[in-house]
Amino acid sequence: MTQSFKPVRKAVFPVAGLGTRLLPATKSMPKEMLTVIDRPLIQYAVDEAREAGIDQLIMVTGRGKNSLVDYFDISFELEATMRDKGKDLSVLDSSRVPYGELITVRQQQPLGLGHAVWCARHVVGNEPFAVLLPDDLMAGTPGALKQMVDAYNEVGGNIVCAEEVAPDKTGSYGIVTPGESRGKLTEVRGLVEKPKPEVAPSRLGVIGRYILQPEVMDVLDAQETGAGGEIQLTDAMARLIGTQPFHAVKVDAVRHDCGDRAGYVRATIALALEREDLREVVREAMKQG
């Protein structure tokens, strides 16, 4: 008999960060509004969430992030102008959010990813929820979160997206202590935040997609600080291991770290090469370069 689990309907987008790695571009523009070709990073993350069945988008914002919310609003002047000129309005469809689908909460201090997620606790309530970091643009079909939801429907509990990282990069990730593996799923027996290579339990690093049970909010209530003096989501997740099912999943998707200059450029080129309307132009430009 197939076991059923409470569906994942809500997604948290921690978007209050300052984007210091991309200064000066992010001095007055949220990093999540930087465009890769013709869509801002936040749009890619929202599209991925919607494909996975998410029907409530929870954005944890901060000062100077109003444009993120405005982007998903209806732009009456723009649409009226386009309509008068006979332009196709369907290009705006993905940037429209139905009433009640988007909720914002405020993270008033930059106290870490765990704190940002905790700020959404009252909206999440007693339901499992996804967390998507828009910095990590995941290019794949189906999307990374859809693949994770499929895995969740099979095993339940908590699921993190993970990939093999270079040995000298373990200090930049939460690293999994692996248990039994089955296909693309690996049992998580422990999580260590940013370990040095010589003490890292594996090279399986957690990247910016999570499906979590609401009990993680109870752990975050303690506001305990970890690496960097911040409230770490990895530390809170680690407390759930052994009390709930916990797995890491490798997805068929390419991750682009768009919070980094080089990653942002690579993402733009990679996605342009996948588009029929841009592919040949970009290839020709690369040959000339």
Backbone bond lengths (Angstrom), bond angles and torsions (degrees), N, CA, C in turn:
res aa  C-N    CA-C-N  psi(-1)  N-CA   C-N-CA  omega(-1)  CA-C   N-CA-C  phi
1 M - - - 1.463 - - 1.528 110.14 -
2 T 1.306 118.35 129.33 1.455 122.58 -178.91 1.522 110.51 -75.65
3 Q 1.327 115.43 127.85 1.457 120.24 179.02 1.523 109.43 -80.78
4 S 1.329 117.12 139.55 1.465 120.36 177.95 1.523 109.50 -108.66
5 F 1.301 115.50 144.76 1.456 122.03 -179.17 1.527 109.56 -120.61
6 K 1.315 115.34 153.65 1.466 119.57 179.13 1.526 108.81 -56.95
7 P 1.333 118.54 129.88 1.468 120.24 -174.40 1.530 112.71 -66.80
8 V 1.329 114.35 152.53 1.466 121.34 176.68 1.528 107.75 -91.47
9 R 1.330 116.64 106.39 1.460 121.36 -176.03 1.531 112.75 -111.37
10 K 1.331 116.71 -18.73 1.460 120.57 -173.39 1.526 110.45 -113.74
11 A 1.313 115.78 145.64 1.458 121.19 177.72 1.517 109.95 -134.30
12 V 1.315 116.06 135.07 1.459 123.10 178.92 1.529 108.74 -103.36
13 F 1.321 115.83 130.39 1.456 122.37 177.54 1.534 108.16 -115.16
14 P 1.330 118.93 101.95 1.470 120.04 178.17 1.533 109.45 -76.54
15 V 1.316 116.78 103.90 1.471 120.83 -172.66 1.531 111.69 -126.22
16 A 1.321 116.88 29.09 1.463 119.80 -178.36 1.522 112.82 -93.74
17 G 1.350 117.68 -3.98 1.460 120.91 -175.47 1.522 113.57 -64.24
18 L 1.342 115.75 159.32 1.459 121.63 -174.75 1.528 112.85 -86.96
19 G 1.324 118.51 -16.84 1.463 120.60 178.03 1.518 113.55 65.60
20 T 1.330 117.00 40.15 1.468 120.47 -174.36 1.529 113.47 -65.03
21 R 1.331 118.08 -23.58 1.468 119.70 179.83 1.522 112.20 -69.83
22 L 1.341 116.94 -14.70 1.462 120.59 -177.69 1.525 112.89 -114.78
23 L 1.324 116.61 16.99 1.462 119.64 174.83 1.533 109.96 -64.12
24 P 1.343 119.00 146.79 1.469 126.83 7.95 1.533 114.77 -89.15
25 A 1.346 117.97 -0.49 1.469 119.48 -176.24 1.522 111.85 -57.10
26 T 1.338 116.48 -33.71 1.465 120.48 -175.17 1.533 112.94 -93.88
27 K 1.321 116.38 13.01 1.467 118.84 178.29 1.517 111.41 -62.91
28 S 1.336 117.08 -40.52 1.462 120.46 -178.66 1.523 112.42 -125.35
29 M 1.336 117.28 3.18 1.466 121.68 179.56 1.518 109.74 -127.17
30 P 1.332 118.06 130.53 1.465 119.14 176.03 1.523 110.44 -58.39
31 K 1.321 116.25 138.32 1.467 118.89 -179.21 1.522 110.83 -60.28
32 E 1.331 117.13 -28.94 1.462 120.73 -179.52 1.530 112.28 -70.53
33 M 1.342 116.94 -11.83 1.460 120.94 177.84 1.523 112.45 -96.52
34 L 1.332 117.54 -1.46 1.459 119.96 174.42 1.526 108.44 -66.41
35 T 1.317 116.28 137.68 1.456 119.85 -173.34 1.526 112.04 -93.66
36 V 1.308 114.50 139.90 1.463 122.38 167.07 1.522 105.12 -108.97
37 I 1.297 116.61 105.18 1.458 127.39 -172.65 1.534 109.52 68.55
38 D 1.324 118.83 -93.24 1.467 119.35 -175.49 1.525 112.70 -131.34
39 R 1.331 116.62 16.38 1.465 120.30 178.19 1.520 109.22 -136.98
40 P 1.336 118.10 140.40 1.465 119.59 176.03 1.529 110.78 -71.53
41 L 1.305 115.53 158.25 1.468 120.88 -178.61 1.523 111.83 -54.20
42 I 1.332 117.01 -39.23 1.462 119.24 -177.79 1.522 111.47 -62.85
43 Q 1.338 117.20 -30.95 1.464 120.25 179.32 1.520 111.51 -66.78
44 Y 1.337 117.00 -40.10 1.461 120.15 177.53 1.530 110.60 -60.49
45 A 1.332 116.57 -42.88 1.458 120.57 -179.53 1.525 111.76 -66.96
46 V 1.330 116.84 -41.57 1.459 120.76 179.02 1.524 110.52 -65.72
47 D 1.319 117.51 -42.36 1.470 120.56 177.85 1.525 110.77 -59.35
48 E 1.323 115.60 -41.85 1.468 120.76 179.48 1.527 110.51 -63.23
49 A 1.327 116.62 -41.45 1.461 120.71 179.62 1.524 111.54 -65.36
50 R 1.315 116.13 -44.61 1.467 119.62 -179.67 1.529 110.86 -62.20
51 E 1.325 116.85 -41.17 1.462 119.93 178.75 1.529 111.17 -59.73
52 A 1.332 116.12 -31.19 1.466 121.29 -177.85 1.523 112.60 -83.45
53 G 1.336 118.17 1.87 1.452 121.04 177.85 1.515 114.90 95.77
54 I 1.325 117.72 7.94 1.467 121.10 178.40 1.522 109.59 -70.92
55 D 1.339 116.95 132.29 1.464 119.75 178.58 1.527 112.83 -122.35
56 Q 1.333 117.36 5.77 1.462 120.21 174.00 1.531 108.65 -138.71
57 L 1.333 114.96 118.17 1.458 122.79 -177.49 1.527 108.75 -101.62
58 I 1.333 116.94 121.12 1.463 122.10 -177.22 1.520 107.93 -114.23
59 M 1.312 117.07 109.97 1.459 121.11 -178.80 1.514 110.31 -102.36
60 V 1.325 115.38 123.07 1.460 121.53 177.81 1.524 106.69 -95.22
61 T 1.320 115.89 103.34 1.459 121.67 -171.69 1.524 111.49 -106.15
62 G 1.330 114.61 177.06 1.456 121.59 176.17 1.514 109.23 -143.26
63 R 1.320 116.23 -171.81 1.456 120.86 179.14 1.528 110.23 -59.41
64 G 1.347 116.41 140.17 1.453 121.06 177.21 1.513 114.60 79.16
65 K 1.325 117.30 11.87 1.459 120.45 -176.10 1.539 112.53 -109.63
66 N 1.322 117.23 15.12 1.459 119.53 -176.25 1.523 113.16 -61.53
67 S 1.329 117.38 -29.54 1.466 119.49 -178.04 1.524 111.89 -64.03
68 L 1.326 117.05 -25.05 1.466 120.63 176.66 1.523 110.75 -62.40
69 V 1.314 116.07 -43.33 1.457 120.93 -179.39 1.529 110.18 -74.98
70 D 1.351 116.03 -41.18 1.464 120.04 179.57 1.532 111.02 -59.89
71 Y 1.314 116.63 -34.24 1.466 120.58 -177.47 1.531 111.26 -57.43
72 F 1.327 116.99 -36.85 1.464 120.58 -177.41 1.528 112.61 -90.84
73 D 1.320 116.99 4.96 1.460 121.52 177.78 1.535 109.42 -85.88
74 I 1.312 116.11 170.96 1.465 121.20 175.26 1.526 108.65 -83.36
75 S 1.316 116.46 128.49 1.466 121.66 178.33 1.524 108.69 -100.24
76 F 1.332 116.04 91.18 1.462 120.81 -173.46 1.529 112.18 -59.82
77 E 1.340 116.49 -45.35 1.466 119.62 -176.87 1.526 110.85 -63.94
78 L 1.326 116.18 -46.54 1.462 120.17 -179.88 1.516 111.21 -60.93
79 E 1.323 116.42 -46.55 1.465 119.60 -176.95 1.523 111.36 -67.20
80 A 1.326 116.84 -37.01 1.465 119.87 178.18 1.525 110.48 -64.66
81 T 1.319 116.26 -41.96 1.459 120.50 179.40 1.524 111.04 -64.75
82 M 1.320 116.16 -44.22 1.461 119.87 179.24 1.518 111.05 -64.06
83 R 1.318 116.19 -40.11 1.459 120.74 -179.68 1.536 110.56 -64.46
84 D 1.336 116.09 -42.29 1.459 120.31 179.83 1.532 112.11 -63.53
85 K 1.326 115.23 -29.67 1.460 119.92 -178.50 1.532 112.50 -94.28
86 G 1.332 115.97 5.04 1.452 120.26 177.33 1.513 114.38 72.03
87 K 1.313 117.12 23.79 1.469 120.92 -179.37 1.520 110.71 -85.23
88 D 1.317 115.75 153.63 1.464 122.75 -177.55 1.528 110.23 -75.02
89 L 1.329 117.00 117.57 1.466 121.41 -179.09 1.529 112.78 -81.76
90 S 1.327 117.96 -10.11 1.469 119.92 -176.32 1.522 112.06 -63.93
91 V 1.338 116.98 -20.71 1.459 120.11 178.79 1.527 110.88 -62.16
92 L 1.324 117.32 -20.09 1.467 121.87 -179.23 1.528 113.15 -93.67
93 D 1.331 117.47 -3.87 1.465 120.27 -172.26 1.525 113.16 -54.98
94 S 1.329 117.35 -45.51 1.470 119.68 -174.77 1.521 112.24 -69.63
95 S 1.335 116.97 -18.61 1.467 119.61 -179.17 1.523 112.64 -92.51
96 R 1.327 116.96 2.49 1.457 120.36 176.61 1.525 109.77 -95.82
97 V 1.316 116.11 138.66 1.465 121.78 179.40 1.524 108.72 -119.75
98 P 1.335 118.05 124.79 1.471 119.78 177.98 1.523 111.45 -61.02
99 Y 1.321 115.69 157.59 1.463 120.51 179.13 1.529 110.91 -55.41
100 G 1.323 115.38 130.02 1.452 120.65 175.42 1.516 115.34 87.52
101 E 1.337 118.16 -7.48 1.471 119.42 -178.15 1.526 111.74 -79.34
102 L 1.328 116.99 -31.68 1.466 121.49 -176.91 1.520 110.66 -107.68
103 I 1.341 115.24 126.17 1.458 121.91 177.60 1.527 107.26 -126.70
104 T 1.341 117.15 137.84 1.459 119.68 177.51 1.523 110.26 -117.61
105 V 1.326 114.39 143.72 1.465 121.77 171.50 1.524 106.83 -130.08
106 R 1.302 116.77 161.28 1.465 121.12 -172.46 1.522 111.12 -109.96
107 Q 1.332 116.05 130.28 1.456 121.58 167.64 1.520 106.45 -100.31
108 Q 1.310 116.63 108.50 1.464 120.06 -170.04 1.521 113.54 -83.79
109 Q 1.340 116.87 -15.80 1.461 120.96 176.72 1.527 108.74 -136.48
110 P 1.332 117.80 143.64 1.468 121.00 179.55 1.527 111.48 -80.74
111 L 1.318 115.87 80.01 1.466 120.83 -173.67 1.527 113.31 -103.10
112 G 1.331 117.51 11.30 1.459 119.74 176.18 1.514 113.27 116.10
113 L 1.341 114.41 164.42 1.464 120.37 -178.61 1.519 111.83 -62.72
114 G 1.323 116.77 -40.26 1.459 119.32 178.89 1.512 111.53 -60.49
115 H 1.317 116.49 -39.83 1.464 120.65 178.85 1.516 110.74 -66.77
116 A 1.347 117.31 -40.08 1.470 120.83 179.18 1.525 110.40 -60.53
117 V 1.326 116.87 -45.07 1.471 120.79 179.11 1.526 109.83 -64.17
118 W 1.322 116.73 -42.12 1.474 121.67 179.95 1.533 111.35 -60.40
119 C 1.333 117.75 -31.91 1.463 121.08 179.23 1.534 111.79 -61.04
120 A 1.325 117.01 -21.59 1.470 121.02 -178.98 1.520 112.82 -94.09
121 R 1.323 118.09 9.93 1.473 121.60 -170.54 1.522 113.22 -59.53
122 H 1.328 118.03 -38.73 1.462 119.82 -176.10 1.527 112.02 -72.11
123 V 1.318 116.33 -27.46 1.464 119.97 177.86 1.523 110.42 -81.46
124 V 1.316 116.50 -38.15 1.467 121.01 178.24 1.524 110.67 -63.68
125 G 1.334 115.60 -43.31 1.465 119.33 -179.83 1.515 112.15 64.42
126 N 1.323 116.20 -138.90 1.469 121.26 -175.47 1.531 110.87 -104.02
127 E 1.322 116.22 46.23 1.460 121.03 -178.47 1.525 110.65 -126.61
128 P 1.331 116.83 150.24 1.466 118.21 169.45 1.520 108.84 -64.07
129 F 1.327 116.42 153.10 1.457 119.37 -176.73 1.528 110.00 -149.46
130 A 1.317 114.64 157.43 1.458 120.61 176.21 1.527 109.28 -99.73
131 V 1.320 115.83 155.83 1.457 122.69 171.48 1.523 107.10 -126.76
132 L 1.326 116.52 128.80 1.457 121.23 178.31 1.521 109.04 -125.45
133 L 1.328 116.23 127.84 1.451 121.92 174.69 1.525 107.92 -97.51
134 P 1.325 118.54 109.45 1.463 120.69 -175.10 1.522 114.24 -61.59
135 D 1.345 117.88 -22.15 1.472 120.98 175.21 1.520 111.32 -54.34
136 D 1.321 115.59 -38.54 1.463 121.64 179.42 1.523 108.48 -86.21
137 L 1.315 116.27 98.01 1.461 120.95 176.83 1.522 106.89 -84.09
138 M 1.330 116.63 116.42 1.463 122.38 -176.68 1.529 108.48 -103.34
139 A 1.322 115.84 110.25 1.464 121.15 -177.77 1.521 109.47 -98.63
140 G 1.315 116.56 113.57 1.460 121.00 179.48 1.513 110.98 -175.32
141 T 1.327 115.93 160.19 1.459 122.10 178.48 1.527 109.15 -133.88
142 P 1.336 118.50 119.62 1.468 126.64 -5.96 1.518 111.21 -65.25
143 G 1.330 116.16 170.03 1.452 120.55 -177.44 1.523 112.66 -64.78
144 A 1.334 114.93 161.97 1.460 120.67 -177.62 1.524 112.18 -58.27
145 L 1.336 117.59 -44.77 1.462 119.22 -177.05 1.526 111.18 -67.74
146 K 1.321 117.79 -36.04 1.468 120.29 176.34 1.516 110.07 -60.48
147 Q 1.327 117.86 -41.75 1.461 121.12 177.60 1.530 110.58 -64.93
148 M 1.317 117.15 -36.51 1.461 120.64 178.46 1.525 111.60 -69.42
149 V 1.329 116.89 -40.22 1.465 120.34 177.71 1.530 110.00 -63.10
150 D 1.323 117.00 -39.35 1.471 120.15 176.61 1.526 110.23 -60.42
151 A 1.340 116.49 -41.19 1.463 120.09 177.86 1.522 110.78 -67.15
152 Y 1.330 116.69 -40.37 1.474 121.20 177.89 1.522 111.01 -60.53
153 N 1.309 116.85 -41.28 1.465 120.24 179.57 1.518 112.14 -64.49
154 E 1.301 116.31 -17.64 1.459 121.57 178.10 1.524 112.66 -89.74
155 V 1.360 116.94 -42.36 1.470 119.86 -172.33 1.523 113.78 -118.90
156 G 1.346 118.91 -16.21 1.456 121.00 179.92 1.518 112.65 69.21
157 G 1.324 115.47 -165.73 1.457 121.12 176.06 1.505 114.18 71.09
158 N 1.332 115.07 -142.71 1.461 122.69 -178.49 1.521 109.36 -108.05
159 I 1.322 115.71 140.59 1.458 120.19 -179.25 1.523 108.66 -137.38
160 V 1.337 115.41 132.50 1.457 120.42 174.16 1.514 108.58 -116.20
161 C 1.319 115.75 148.58 1.454 121.03 174.12 1.530 107.12 -85.61
162 A 1.310 116.87 136.61 1.464 119.75 -175.05 1.520 110.85 -142.36
163 E 1.322 115.26 156.65 1.458 121.64 175.21 1.531 108.45 -146.94
164 E 1.321 115.74 157.63 1.463 120.75 175.73 1.526 108.41 -71.67
165 V 1.328 116.60 127.96 1.466 120.97 179.38 1.526 109.06 -111.67
166 A 1.298 115.67 159.81 1.462 120.88 178.81 1.529 109.67 -62.68
167 P 1.336 117.70 146.19 1.476 119.94 -177.63 1.523 113.49 -54.32
168 D 1.332 117.42 -35.52 1.461 119.42 -177.26 1.531 113.20 -83.94
169 K 1.352 116.72 3.89 1.461 121.06 -178.97 1.525 113.22 -107.95
170 T 1.335 117.79 2.61 1.467 118.79 -177.28 1.529 112.04 -60.54
171 G 1.328 116.83 -27.45 1.459 120.91 -179.91 1.515 114.05 -71.34
172 S 1.328 116.81 0.58 1.468 120.95 178.14 1.521 112.51 -109.74
173 Y 1.341 117.56 2.88 1.467 120.75 -173.29 1.533 111.37 -136.56
174 G 1.347 114.30 161.87 1.445 119.56 162.03 1.529 106.43 -78.88
175 I 1.302 117.63 129.11 1.471 121.73 -174.18 1.528 110.16 -111.55
176 V 1.341 114.95 136.26 1.458 122.53 -176.09 1.529 110.81 -85.77
177 T 1.330 115.27 135.55 1.464 120.68 163.51 1.522 105.86 -89.20
178 P 1.338 117.51 107.65 1.466 119.71 -169.13 1.522 113.66 -83.11
179 G 1.334 114.09 147.98 1.454 121.42 171.29 1.511 109.54 -112.40
180 E 1.304 116.71 -137.02 1.460 121.62 -178.55 1.525 111.00 -68.71
181 S 1.344 115.94 139.28 1.462 121.71 177.88 1.512 110.48 -111.12
182 R 1.326 114.97 143.42 1.468 121.50 176.39 1.511 108.26 -143.33
183 G 1.323 116.20 105.69 1.451 119.89 -175.12 1.517 110.32 63.29
184 K 1.318 116.21 -125.73 1.458 120.64 -178.99 1.527 112.86 -90.45
185 L 1.332 116.26 -0.96 1.462 121.31 179.26 1.521 110.80 -97.28
186 T 1.330 115.55 136.77 1.455 121.87 175.12 1.516 108.75 -128.92
187 E 1.331 116.09 129.21 1.460 120.23 176.26 1.527 108.93 -63.84
188 V 1.326 116.39 135.74 1.463 121.76 177.71 1.527 108.60 -98.61
189 R 1.323 115.82 115.89 1.469 121.00 178.72 1.518 112.49 -102.08
190 G 1.305 116.22 -10.32 1.455 120.40 178.05 1.519 109.97 -171.24
191 L 1.321 116.18 159.19 1.459 122.82 176.74 1.522 108.25 -137.15
192 V 1.330 115.34 132.19 1.461 120.75 179.10 1.521 108.15 -125.26
193 E 1.316 117.14 128.05 1.459 121.09 -178.17 1.525 110.90 -84.10
194 K 1.319 116.91 117.24 1.466 125.64 171.67 1.535 113.56 52.34
195 P 1.335 117.13 55.63 1.468 118.55 178.69 1.528 111.81 -76.65
196 K 1.315 116.17 152.42 1.457 120.32 172.63 1.531 108.93 -67.38
197 P 1.333 118.10 151.59 1.472 120.73 -175.90 1.524 113.98 -54.02
198 E 1.328 117.18 -36.47 1.464 119.80 -175.84 1.527 113.40 -71.60
199 V 1.328 117.79 -15.85 1.468 119.43 179.76 1.530 112.32 -119.61
200 A 1.326 117.37 3.28 1.469 120.24 -179.62 1.522 110.53 -66.60
201 P 1.336 118.16 132.96 1.470 121.00 -177.92 1.529 113.61 -72.78
202 S 1.321 117.97 -15.60 1.469 122.81 177.65 1.520 107.11 -167.89
203 R 1.312 115.57 -172.64 1.468 120.80 173.16 1.519 110.55 -111.68
204 L 1.343 116.42 14.56 1.455 121.38 -178.82 1.533 108.66 -85.36
205 G 1.350 115.45 101.32 1.450 120.57 -174.87 1.520 112.80 -98.71
206 V 1.322 115.98 139.98 1.463 122.00 178.60 1.527 108.91 -79.02
207 I 1.339 116.36 130.54 1.461 120.96 178.21 1.528 109.02 -115.21
208 G 1.338 116.89 -176.83 1.450 120.93 -161.30 1.504 120.93 -74.75
209 R 1.325 118.89 42.28 1.460 122.77 174.16 1.531 108.71 -140.52
210 Y 1.339 116.30 133.67 1.461 121.62 -177.70 1.527 109.33 -142.81
211 I 1.326 115.75 149.23 1.463 122.25 164.29 1.522 105.69 -124.25
212 L 1.333 116.41 119.87 1.462 120.91 -171.27 1.524 111.41 -127.61
213 Q 1.312 114.53 151.44 1.453 121.30 174.34 1.533 109.40 -85.03
214 P 1.326 118.08 152.45 1.471 120.50 -173.89 1.525 113.70 -63.51
215 E 1.334 117.63 -18.73 1.471 119.91 179.90 1.527 112.57 -61.83
216 V 1.337 117.53 -19.37 1.464 118.77 178.37 1.524 110.53 -63.27
217 M 1.332 117.02 -26.56 1.462 120.30 178.10 1.528 111.06 -67.37
218 D 1.336 116.70 -34.00 1.468 119.83 177.16 1.520 110.75 -63.65
219 V 1.322 116.67 -38.21 1.464 120.84 177.73 1.528 109.98 -67.60
220 L 1.328 116.16 -43.13 1.464 120.19 -179.27 1.517 112.66 -67.08
221 D 1.330 117.15 -21.30 1.463 120.71 177.48 1.527 112.03 -55.03
222 A 1.323 116.86 -29.24 1.471 120.62 -177.52 1.528 111.94 -70.67
223 Q 1.335 117.10 -16.73 1.479 122.04 177.97 1.529 112.38 56.27
224 E 1.331 116.42 35.77 1.465 120.21 179.13 1.520 110.20 -76.14
225 T 1.333 116.30 137.22 1.457 120.84 -179.29 1.527 110.25 -94.83
226 G 1.332 114.47 153.08 1.454 120.83 179.91 1.512 110.56 -132.80
227 A 1.328 117.23 -134.64 1.463 122.30 -178.17 1.516 110.73 -54.63
228 G 1.345 115.66 135.24 1.462 120.81 178.85 1.504 114.06 72.58
229 G 1.351 117.79 8.64 1.454 120.77 -178.79 1.513 113.38 72.60
230 E 1.357 117.04 14.84 1.453 121.56 -178.85 1.525 111.24 -105.71
231 I 1.323 115.82 162.78 1.464 121.82 175.75 1.526 106.93 -82.58
232 Q 1.324 115.55 106.01 1.464 121.57 -170.21 1.527 111.12 -91.72
233 L 1.327 116.04 129.92 1.460 120.68 175.63 1.521 110.32 -64.71
234 T 1.328 117.33 -36.06 1.472 120.83 179.97 1.519 110.80 -58.36
235 D 1.317 117.95 -43.57 1.466 121.39 -179.42 1.525 111.31 -62.65
236 A 1.334 116.14 -40.84 1.467 119.93 179.46 1.527 110.67 -66.89
237 M 1.327 117.07 -42.33 1.463 120.19 178.34 1.518 110.75 -61.64
238 A 1.325 116.21 -39.15 1.466 120.24 -178.53 1.529 111.55 -59.93
239 R 1.322 116.90 -30.43 1.469 121.01 -179.75 1.533 111.79 -69.48
240 L 1.330 117.09 -19.67 1.470 120.51 -179.68 1.521 112.44 -85.27
241 I 1.322 116.41 -16.12 1.465 120.04 -177.43 1.528 109.50 -64.26
242 G 1.308 115.28 130.42 1.464 120.56 -178.44 1.518 112.61 96.21
243 T 1.337 116.81 -20.11 1.468 120.11 177.63 1.526 111.40 -103.14
244 Q 1.330 116.53 -21.03 1.463 122.72 179.99 1.528 108.43 -142.59
245 P 1.331 118.01 154.93 1.462 119.14 173.55 1.526 110.27 -57.47
246 F 1.342 116.20 141.01 1.457 120.35 -178.05 1.521 109.15 -145.69
247 H 1.329 116.06 122.20 1.463 121.03 -178.01 1.526 111.32 -135.38
248 A 1.316 114.39 154.06 1.464 122.12 167.58 1.518 107.35 -108.33
249 V 1.325 116.00 143.86 1.458 120.09 179.82 1.518 109.27 -129.35
250 K 1.317 115.39 134.89 1.463 120.92 171.75 1.525 107.31 -93.46
251 V 1.311 116.38 126.08 1.467 121.11 -176.41 1.522 110.01 -104.55
252 D 1.336 114.51 157.75 1.463 120.39 174.64 1.525 108.36 -84.77
253 A 1.307 115.71 81.27 1.461 122.08 179.94 1.523 108.02 -157.68
254 V 1.302 115.96 152.60 1.458 121.81 177.11 1.519 108.53 -100.82
255 R 1.315 115.51 126.40 1.465 120.39 -178.91 1.524 110.29 -93.61
256 H 1.330 114.51 132.11 1.462 120.95 174.82 1.516 108.21 -119.03
257 D 1.323 117.53 119.38 1.460 121.65 178.36 1.520 108.45 -81.46
258 C 1.329 116.01 92.96 1.461 121.27 -175.66 1.521 112.83 -84.65
259 G 1.319 117.45 2.74 1.455 120.05 171.18 1.512 111.12 -84.03
260 D 1.339 115.68 0.02 1.458 123.01 -178.61 1.527 108.07 -119.55
261 R 1.323 117.79 140.09 1.464 120.89 -175.72 1.524 112.72 -55.51
262 A 1.343 115.80 -50.32 1.463 119.34 -177.80 1.521 110.94 -64.48
263 G 1.330 117.56 -40.12 1.459 121.33 179.21 1.512 111.92 -64.72
264 Y 1.335 115.63 -36.94 1.459 120.80 178.92 1.530 111.03 -64.77
265 V 1.322 116.27 -42.87 1.463 120.27 178.76 1.526 110.51 -66.43
266 R 1.329 116.81 -43.73 1.472 120.35 179.21 1.518 110.86 -60.54
267 A 1.321 117.12 -41.25 1.468 120.59 179.74 1.518 111.02 -61.65
268 T 1.317 116.52 -43.94 1.464 120.38 -179.39 1.522 110.78 -61.46
269 I 1.321 116.70 -44.63 1.468 120.27 -179.63 1.525 110.64 -67.40
270 A 1.339 116.48 -46.36 1.469 120.26 -177.14 1.522 111.82 -61.11
271 L 1.332 117.38 -44.30 1.461 119.81 -178.80 1.521 111.91 -72.22
272 A 1.338 116.33 -32.74 1.467 119.13 177.04 1.525 110.38 -65.32
273 L 1.326 117.45 -36.81 1.458 121.14 -179.91 1.530 112.44 -69.55
274 E 1.327 117.02 -16.00 1.463 120.79 178.08 1.526 112.34 -89.35
275 R 1.329 117.11 -10.47 1.465 120.63 -176.20 1.519 111.15 -98.37
276 E 1.323 114.87 129.93 1.460 120.10 -178.05 1.526 112.30 -61.19
277 D 1.336 117.40 -33.95 1.464 119.88 -176.69 1.521 113.36 -78.37
278 L 1.343 117.35 -9.77 1.466 120.15 -177.05 1.527 113.66 -123.63
279 R 1.320 116.13 -19.27 1.463 121.09 -169.62 1.534 113.29 -52.38
280 E 1.318 117.78 -53.78 1.464 120.69 -174.57 1.522 111.84 -68.62
281 V 1.327 116.36 -37.95 1.466 119.89 178.91 1.522 110.61 -62.04
282 V 1.339 116.26 -44.20 1.463 120.52 -179.08 1.520 110.85 -67.60
283 R 1.324 117.41 -42.04 1.469 120.21 178.07 1.524 111.18 -60.00
284 E 1.319 116.15 -42.97 1.463 120.13 -179.86 1.532 110.96 -64.48
285 A 1.323 115.59 -40.94 1.464 119.77 179.03 1.527 111.16 -64.68
286 M 1.338 116.66 -37.24 1.467 120.33 179.61 1.528 110.77 -68.61
287 K 1.333 116.95 -36.00 1.462 120.04 176.72 1.525 110.60 -63.71
288 Q 1.309 116.12 -41.39 1.459 120.97 -177.93 1.521 111.58 -70.09
289 G 1.369 114.75 -28.86 1.462 118.98 -179.87 1.501 112.70 -73.55
